[in-house]
Amino acid sequence: MASQIQERLTTDQDLLLMQEGTMLRKVRTKTWKKPRYFRLQNDGMTVWHARQADGIAKPTFSISDVETIRKGHDSELLRYLMEEFPLEQGFTIVFHGRRPNLDLVANSVEEAQMWMRGLQLLVDLVASMNSQEQLEQWVRDWFNQGDRNQDGRMNFQETQRLLLLMNVEMDEDYAYSLFQEADVSQSDTLEGEEFVQFYKALTKRTEVEELFTNFSSDGQKLTLLEFVDFLREEQKEKDHAADLALEFIDRYEPSENGRLLHVLSKDGFLSYLCSKDGSIFNQDYLPIYQDMTQPLNHYYINSSHNTYLLRNQLCGQSSVEGYIRALRRGCRCVEVDVWDGPDGEPIVYHGHTLTSRILFKDVVATLAQYAFQLSDYPLILSLENHCTWDQQRTLAKHLTEILGEQLLSTTLEELVVDKLPSPEQLRGKILVKGKKLSIIEDTEVEEEEEEGLEKDQDSDMDSDTFSVLNVQPERESQELPLGIKDKKKVVTCPMTFLNICGHVLVRQASSIFESVLLSNQFYLNSRTILCPDLSALVVYMRTVPFFSFTHSKENYHIYDVSSFSETKAKHLIREAGNEFVQHNARQLCRVYPSALRTDSSNFKPQEFWNAGCQMVAMNMQTAGCAMDICDGFFRQNGGSGYVLKPEFLQDIQSSFNPQRPISLFKAKILLVQVISGQRLPKVDKTKENSVVDPLVKVEVFGIPEDTAKQETNYVENNGFNPYWGETFCFRVQVPELVMLRFVVKDYNWTSRNKFIGQYTLPWTCVKQGYRHISLLTKDGTSLQPASIFVYICMQEDLEVDES
């Protein structure tokens, strides 16, 4: 495919024009809009820009960093500027991860279409490359970087510079010996195939050759039986080893003769180990593999907090892009904080802060467009409603009209009433989670308990805002309306009011109810009256306040959802872990970050998953270990955003306590040997002479007693092919809840070690044996070809638990 890119560069009209370059207007904000000269480089893989055609150019982006190209109509920023720039002339480059989009405006519709077609063609070509084609492209890229004077050849001085670019500091004599060995033409330069041979010499894997030799009788090939032995003994493939051996030889052996003879060469063996079949992540668990017909509360649900924010909680930008990015990460529960806006249009922002505002209807339109592009399992819209009656009607109108058939507005006819519907039953549906009008209740106790609610609640007051109407006279001497004798009683809907006033004609009672509302005799504790139109759209997801586990068990139903701040949830786990587990086996719950996390930082979700909390809401705009755990966990099961909880967290009579796990669980021993690294990137790419000193940290996250970490020593001045060969041992009590994280860092004795790459996955998805781990960036995007090579073994713990 790399050759196809080169071929297209000389034949495709769009790519030819892009290589000449054109002036485009780069749009960063509503006020920052400047012309820049953009040009596709001759490698077909990078785009550079300059202030003018003959100006000093600098790299803008790599094609491999681009996810897709959008039309100008789909850009929130360009739509805002549509009176200044025709949308047909605009387009947006969308990058993998959290990198901001790049909005551009061409001088004509034809020019915009040329760039859009050309870029999308290159993106599709790169995405379709196999491992061999990717290797060819990397070699070509290295050669282009090393060939400083662009004469199509490299002398030894250029080769030495290239080694530093490759992140390795090599002895000059040894480097020169490799150079001379590859220079078969004896021209003191490397060209074409000579550089390929030099690259192969650099990437020689001694540790893999030793492993190959251990199973090969002649040291040259693995026979079918020898490869079966390797798969069975080391890779733990067991009964499938024979079938897999034939399949892998046919897939990875480069020699046609080898494939016919059913033997595997060294190159074929290495190709297998570096492939998806040699990955640490079990490929059987990447598609949907779990039962999706169980009730919603039996699943962990990928959830977002304040989804509309792109940055911090105080003055960050609100944007529909936040929803698009969350949905692209597999999120299945998004949050919408909605307030009264100008001209009768509700707006979304983080209330009482300086965050920017966006229209609610734009958010809903975005959800309608992107909700089911990655996963067709249900999307939950967590609605934090702060609107007045009239704008609530507008909310209901937008939800109904824009979402149409996507919106679940009635219960499912076939559903058994004692359990929630399943993800399978709700495919393609959007559910509103919010407050719902209910029957008359005596809230005297509730009002007293409300005073003692935690002080660090999120500003949305998720579970603690009461959707009830207190009946109070305007004056002490005024009688309560229509025979209501107890001012502590609550009226929450017109039908309830009619039940109280049974002796009054229906029409008259309804009229009185409306007049009472207008006279402000009834009000919500949140100072917002709940509109019946909006209430009617809440199906299966009614938010209710939490007072105690006993209260919830006795008063709430399967469709009631309580929310907890991280502080409250942590306290409950410590003080009543088993009751929390049983609560979450009965009904859904949501955990959200503390209001003190104004920087949009995250808690680690593992602690709350351990208690069976389904919707653990993350600030998805913020990279870090917490999001690595979240992304790694939901990578399984087709990236559907739904992962089935272990059986002991589904049982309403479960005896499991995450703080004190019972001895029914068979502990496991995890052995991890960190062997080597391959082609690690520089931490600071601006410094040609800087070379990393890499180390690997292995982290285990689970119940408190399972959580641990160990790290290797660092390898000095070698990010290209470092070797560690260190083995770690972990004892794991509840493996079903364990996440593994591999982090590569650059050792720095004067300050904190700097992040290079990471990979995180659930214990249940780990493949044993010799495995490559393809590293990811902080944003969760690929760092190819960077990887580490490890050996994984899981064993039963033979120690007897005397407790």
N, C-alpha and C positions, 0 to 999 in steps of 0.2 A: 504493500500500500504506500510505503514511502516513495517508491518509484512512481506510483500513480500520481502522487502529489506533484512530483517533479514534472511528470508528463503534462498534467493539467496546467501547470504554470506556463507552459509554452503553447498550449492549444486553446485553453478556455478564455474567451473574450473578456469576461468579467475580471478574471485574475490578472490578465495582461494589463487592463486599465488600472487595477488596484496597485500593481507594481510601479506604474508611472506615478500614481498618487494624485489626490485631489484635495482641495481646500474644503474642510468641513467645519461647522460651528459646534464647538464643544460646550455643552450646557450642564453646569454643575448645580446651579440654584436658579431661583426665579430672577435673580439679578446678575449672576455670573454667567455670561454667554460670550465666548471669545472664539475667533477663527483660528484654526490650526491646520497645518498641512499633514495629512495622514497618508502613509504609504506602506503597502505590503512588501516585506523584505524578500530577497531572492530565494531564501530558504523555504518560503511558503508557510512558515510556522510562527512568524512574529510580525507585529505591526508597530511601526515607529511613528513619531510625530515631531513636528518642528513648528516654530512660529510662522515660518514662511517656507516656500519651496526650496530655497537654497540655504536655509538656516541650519543650525546645529541640531541634529535629530537625536532623540532619546527613545528607548523602548517604551511602548505603551502597554502592550499585553501580548501574551502567547496564545496561540490558537487552542492549545491544550487546556488553558484556563477558562475557556468560554463554554458555557452550558448551552445557550441558545441565543437567537436573535429575535427581537420582538419588533413589531410595527409601531410606528409613532402613536397610533390610536391607543395602544396598550400601555403607554407611559403616563404615569400620574403627573410627572413634571411637564412633559410636552403638552399634555391636554390643558394644563393651566396656562400655557403660553401659546395656545392655538390661534389667538388673534394676531400674534406676532410672527409665528412660524406655521405654515401649513403642515398639518399632521402627516400628510402623504410624503413630505420631504424628510420626516424624522424617522429615526430607528434607535433601538436600544440594544446594547450588548450586555447580556446577563452572564455573570461569572459564577463559577462554582463557589460554594461556601458563603462567607459573609462579606465578600468584597463588594463595595457599592457598584451599582449599575453605571454604565457609561452611556449617556444620552447624546446623540449626535444629530445634526441637521444638515442635509445636503443642499446644494444650490438648485437642484431640480428633482422631480419625482424619479426620472430615469436614473440619475446618479445614485439616489438613495436605494433604488431597487438593485442596481449593480452591486453596491456594497453588501446589501442584505443577502443576495443570492450567492455571491462569492464567499462571504464569511461562513454562511451556513453550509456550503459545499465543503469547505475545509474542515469545519467542525465535525461533519458527518464522516469524512474520510478518516480523521484522527480517531474518532470513536470506534470505527470498525476495524482498526488495526489489531492483528493478533500479536502474540508475544514476540515472534521473530521479526515482524515488521516494525514493532516498537523498538527492538534492539537496533535494527538498521537505521532507524530515524535518530536514535540517541548517538550512535557512532557518527552519523553525518553531522549532527549538531556539534559534537565535540570537535570534529575536524574543522568545521567552520569557525568555531571559537579559537582554536589553536592557530589556524592559518591567518596570522595577523595582517600580512600584506596582501592576502586574498589572491595569491598566485597559483593556488591549486596544489601546493606542496608544503611540507613542514620541515624546517631544518631542526637541528638538535636544540638550539636556543628557544625556538618556538615550542618545541616539545617539553622542555623544562617548565616553561610558563604554563603549558597546558596541564601538567601534573599538579601544579598549585591550584589551578582552576578546578581540577577534579577532586581537590580536597585531600591530597596526599603529599607528604614531604618524603622524597625518596633519595637515597644515597646516589650521588652524581655518577659514580662509576657503575653502579648497578643499572641505573637508568640508561646510561650510554650503551651498556651491553645489550639491553633489550632493544634499543634503537638500532644498533648495528645488525642484530639478528633479524630484524624485520626489514632492513634496507637491502633486499636481495639484488636490487639494481646497482648497488654501491654508488649511488649518486649523492650521498650525504643528505638526502631528503627522503621523506615518506610521502608516497602518493597512493591514492585509491586503495587497492587490496593490501599494500604494504602497511598502511595505517590500520586496516582491519586486523591484520596479524599482530601488530603492536598492541592494539586494544585487547585482543584475546589473551596475549601474554600478561597484560596488566590484571585481567579479570580471572586469571587461573585460580581455581578453587581447590587448594590442596586438601582441605578437610572433606570435601565431597569425593575427591579421588580416593582418599583413604577408606571412606565408607563403601565406595564402589568395590574396591579391592577386597574388602572383607567378605563380600558375597560372591565375587567372581573367581572362578577356578583358574582362569588364564589371565586375569587382569586386563582383558581387552573388551570383554562383553559380559552381559548377564544372560544366561539361557532362560528359557521360560520358567523352568523349575526354580532356578536361582532367584529370579525376580519374584516368583510366588512366595518363596521363603522370606524374602525381604519384606514384602507387603504383610505377610502373616505375623512374623516375629517382631518387626520393628514398628510397622505402621498400624498394627492391631486391626487389620482388615478382616481377620478371622475367616468365616465361611465364604466370603465374597472374593478372597484373594485370587483364586484361579481365573475367574471371569474378569476381574479388574486388570490382571496382568496382561491378558490379551488385548483388552480395550486400550490400556495405556501405551503398550508397544505400538499399536496401530496409530495412536494419536500423536505420540511424541518422538518416535524413532525417525530421524531425518533420512536414513538410508532406505531406499525401496527394497533392496536385497535383505536388509535387516528385518524389515516388516514381514517379508515373505518367509523368512526363516524363524520368525518369532523370537528374535534376540534384541537386546537393548544395548546400545553403545554408551560410552561415557557421555557424549553430547546428548543422547536421548534421555539418559538417567538424570542429567542436570536439568534438561528441559522439563521433565516430569516434576522434579522437586521445586522448580520455580513457577510452576503452573498453578491454576486454581485448584487442581486435584492434589497439589502438594501444599496447599494453604492450610493454615491453622484453623480456619473457619470451615466447619462441616458444610459442604455444598448442599447436602440434603435438607438443611434447615434454612436455606436462603429463600426458596419459594414458600407459599402457604403450606404448612405441614401439620398445623394444629386443628383440633376440632373447633369450628367457628359457630356451633349451634348451641352453645351454652349461654346462660343469662349474662348480660353485660357486666354484672358485678363480679363475675368470675375472671375478668380480664384486667391486666394492666393496660392503661390507655395513655398513649403519647400525648402529653398536655403542655400547653403554653400559658404563660402568665403575661398579662398586659401585652398581648400579641401585637398591638398596633405600634409599639415603640421600637425604634431602631437603635436607640442608645439608652441614656440613663432615665431615671424615673422623675427627675425634677425639671429638666429643660430640654430633654431629648426630642427628636423629631418623631411625630406620629405620621404613619404612612400605610397605605394599603399594601405596600411592598413587604411590610412586616408579616402580613397574613400569607402572602405568596411564598415567602421564604420559609415560614413555619410549615406550611402545607407541603413544600418541597422536601422538608426534613421528615415527613411522615406524621406530622402532628394531626391528631384527631379530636382535640378539644381546644378551641381557641376562645380567647376572652375579649369581650367588647364592653368597655365602660362608656355608657351613653348618657349625654346631658342635653338640656335644652339648648338649641342653637338659634341663630338669627333666621328670620323669614319663615319661621315654623318648621325648619329642618333640623332634626336632632344631629348632634355632633359627637365625635368620639375623641376622647383625650383622657389623660390622667388628671382627674379633678383636683382643683385647688393647687395646681402647679403651673409652671411655665411651658409645659410641653405644648407643641403645636396641635391644631385641631384639624380633623378631617370629617367629611360628611358620612353619616351612618349609611346612607343609601349607596355610597361608593364602596363601603366595606362589604355590604350585602352583595352588590354586583360582583365584587372580586371573589367572594366565596362561591357564588353561583358558577363562576367561570373556572375556578381552580380547585374546588373542593374534592373532586374525584379524579383528578389527573394522575395522581400517584397511587392512591388507594380508593377502592370503591366501597369500603366499609364505612359505617356511619360517622358523620362529623357532628360533634357536640358544640353548640354555640353557647358559651357561658355568658349570659346577659346580665350585666350589672346596670340596673335601670335607675337613673336619677332624674328622669324626665317628669314633667307635669302631665296631667290627664290628656290634654290635646296632643302633645307631641308623642305620648305613648300610642295614641291612635295612629299617628304617622308611622311609628315604629312597626306596628302590626300591619299596616298597609304595605310598607316596603317589604317586609318579610314575606307576606303573602303573594304580592304581585311579582316581585323580582325572583324569588326562589321557586314559585309555582309548585310543580309536582315534587321538587326536591325536598320541600318542607314537610316534615311529619306533623300534621295538625290534628290527627285523630288516632286513637288506639288501634292496634291491629286486631282484626276480628278473630283470628285463629288463636290468639294468645291466651294461655292459661293465666288466670288472674293472680296466682300466687307467686309468680316470678317475672322478672324483667325479660323483654325480648332479647334475642341473640344478635350478634353482629351480622350473621347471615340473613336473618329476617329483616334487618334494617339497612341492607345494602342500598347505596345510592340515596340515602335519606339524611337530612340535616335536622337535628333535634335541638330545640331551644331549652336550655337549662336556666330556670329563673323562678321568681316568686309566683305563686298561684293562689287565687282566691279560694277560700276553704269554708268549712262550716263554723258555726258559733262555738267559741271555746271560752272557758274561764281562764283568764290570763293573769290572775292575781299573783300566782306563784311565779309565772314567767317574768312579770315585771320586776319582781324582787331579784330574781336571778340575773336579769339583764344588767343590773347595777354592778355585778361582780365579774362581768366578762373581762377577758384579758385586755390589757392596755395597748398592746402592740398590734392590734388588728389592722389589716390592710385598709386603705381608704375606702375600698368598695364595701366594707362592712359585710362581707360575703354572707356568712350564715347568721349574722347578728342584726340584720335589718329586718324588722318585722313587717310582713305584709298583712297587717290587721288594722281595723278602723276602731278607735276608741270612741265610745259614745260619751260625750260630755256636754252638759248644758252650758250655754253662753253665760248665764248668770245663775248664781246660787238659787235664786227663787224660781227659776224657770223649770217647768216640769219636763221630765224625760219624755220623748216623743212616743206616742202610740203604745202606752202600757209597758215600756221597757223599764223595769224596776231596779235593775242593778247596773250602775254606771261602769262596773268592771267588765260587763259583757262586751263582746266584740262582734261587729257586723262586717262581713267581708265580701258580700256580693248582693245584688238585687234580690236573688231568689231566697237567700237567707233572711233578708229583711222582710220578704213576703211571708216567710214561715213564722216570723215573730208576730206579724200583723195579720193573722189569719182571718180576722173578722172584717178586714178592710178589703174592698174591691181591688183586684189585681192592678188595674190601671191607676187607681188612686194611690195605692201603696208605692208603685214604681215611681210615680210623679213625686211623692213625698220623699222617697229615697234620693232622687236627683236633687230636689230642692235643699235637702239637708246637706248633701255634698257641697252644693254651691254656697251654702251659708257657713261652710267650714266647721260645722258641728262634728263632722267625722274627719279624722285625719290619720295618716300612717305615722307610726313612731319615727319613721325615716322622713317625715314631713312630705311624703309623696303618696298620693292616692293611686292605687293600682287599678289600671283600666281593664275592664273585662275582656275587651278585644285582644289585648296583649296576653292576659292571663290564659285565655283559651288556647294559645299556641304552645303553652308549656305542657308537654306530654311525656310522662315517664321520668321527668327530671325536675321535680319541685324542690327548690332550695328551702331548707328549714334550719332554724338555729339549733345549736347543740348545747345541751345542759349537762347531761350525764349519760353514760351508756345504759343505765337502767331506764331513764326517761325515754331514750330513743327506742329501746326494745319494746316498751309498753305503749308508746304513743305514735310512733312513726311507721310508715309503710315501706314496701320494697322500692317505691318510686321516689322516696324522699332522699335528698342529697344534702349532707352537711359539709361545710368547709372549715378548715383549720389552718391557722397560721403555722409556720414551721415551729415556732416556740411552743404553741399549744400542743401540737402533734408530738413533739419530742417529750414534753412533760407527760402526756398520756401514755406513750410507749414505755417510759421509765416506770411510771406508777401503776399502770394497768395494761400491760402489753397484751395479755391474753384476751381481755375484754375488747381491746381495740381490734384484734384479729377476728373475733367473733362478730363484732359490729360490721366490719368490712366484708365478712362472708354473707351478711344479710342484705346490706345496701351499699350504694356507692358513696365514696367520700372524695373530697378534693383537698389537697394541701398546697398552700401558696407561700411564696417567700415573705419574710418579715418586711414591714414597711421601712425598717431601718436600712434595708439594702437599696439605698437611693442610687447607687452606682450600677444597679441591675446585675449585681453578682448573684451567684447561685449557691444553694445548699447541695450536698450530695444526695441524690434521690434514693440511694440504696437503703438508708435507714427507714424510710417510709414504705418502700416496697416490702421490706422485711415484715411489716405489720399488715401487709395486704392492701395498703392504700392504693386505689386504682388510678386516680388522676393526680399525679404529682406534677404540679405546674412549674415549668422552668422558664427563666428569662433566656429565650433561645437566641437572642441577639448577642449574648456574651459567651465567648469561647472559654474553654478551660476544662479541668478534670471532670467537673460535674456534668458538663454537656458531653464530654467524651463517653462517660458512663451511660448517659441517656441514649445517645446516638448508637453506641455499641450494643446496647440491650435491644433496641427496637430495629436493629438491622435484620434480625431473624424474622421468620414467618412472613416473608414476602414484603417486608417493610410496610405492612398493612396498618401499623399503629396500634395493633391489638396483640397482646401476648397472654396466653392462658396462665393463670396463677397455679402454683403447685397445689396438689389436692388438699394438703393440710391447711392451706389458706382459703379453701372454698367451703370448708365444713363449719357450719354455724355452731357446732359443739366442739370445735378444735381445742386441744389442750396446749397448742403451741404458743410459746412466749418468746419473742425474739431476743429478749434480754437474758432469759434463762431457758435455753432449749432443752427439751427432755432427751433422755438417752435412747429413745426409740430410733434415732437417726444413726446410721452407720457412718462413722467418720472415715474420711479418705485422706490419703497422703498424695500430695502433688509434688512431683519432681520436675524441675525446670532447669535444663542446661542451656545457658546462653552461649552459643558457639561463636558466631561471627556476624559481621555486618557487611553490607554491600552498597556502595555508591551513595553514601550519606551526603546530604547537601551542606553547604556552608551556612553558618549562622548569620554572618555578615558578608553578603555577596559583593559589597562595595570594596572589600579589602582583598585584593588578589593574593597576597602573601599569607593571609590568615588560613590556618588549617585547624580543624576541630580536634579535640581530645575526647573522644566519645566514651560514654559509659551507658549501661542499660539498667534501669530500675524496673523490677517486677513487683506489681502491686496487686493485692488480693482484697476485694471489698465484699463483705457479707454481713452476717451477724457480728456483734462486737468481738467475740472471741475468735472469729475467723479472719478478721481484718488484720493484714500484715503487709510488710514490704521489705525487700532486700535489693541490693544493687551490686553490680560488678565494680571492679577497679576500672580506671580509665586507661584507654590506649592513647599513647602520646602521638600527636601529629599524623593521624591517619583516619580520615573519614571515608576513604575509598574502599578499603577491604580490611577493617580492623578485626582482630581475633581476640576473644575473651576466654572461652572454654571453662566457664565457671558454672557450678551446679548449686541450685537452691532447693530447699525442702520446706513445704508448707503442710500443716495439718488442718484439715477442713471439716468442721462438724456438720454443717448443713450445706452441702455442695449445690443443692437446687437453687440456692439464693446467691451464689457466688458470681462475681464479675472479676475477670482478669484484665489487667492493664499493663502493657509494655511501653515504657517511656525511654526514649533515647535522648541524652542530654550532653551538652558540651561542658566538660569539667573546667571550672575556673576557680583557682585557689584564692583569688582576691575578692570574689563576689559570688553571688548565687549562680549555680550551674544554669546554663541557658538551654531552652527547649529546642530540640531538633525535630522529633517526630514521635508519634504514638500510635498504638492500636489497642482497642478495647473490645472485649467480647464476653458473652456469658459462658460459664463453666459448661453448661449443657450443650454448647455448640462447638466445643474444643475437639479437634482431632488429635489423637496421640501420635507419637512417632517423630520423625525428622520433618520439620515443617518450616516453611518460609513465612514471615510476617511482613506483608506490604505496609509500609508506614504511611500515616496520614498527617496532615498539617494540623495546626490548632483549630482550623475551621472545619476539619473533617474531610478535606479534599485530598486526593491522591498525591503522594510524594514520589511516584514512580520515577526512576527505577529503584529508589531507596528501600532497603529491606533488612531484616535481621533473620538469622538462621538459628533455630532452636530445636531442642529435643524435649518432648513432653511425655510424661508417664504418670498415670493415675493408678493408685493401688489401694486396696482395703487396708485400713489401720488395724494392725493385729493387737494393739494394746487393749487390755481389758479395763473398762471404766469401772473402778471400784466404788464410785459414788452411787 
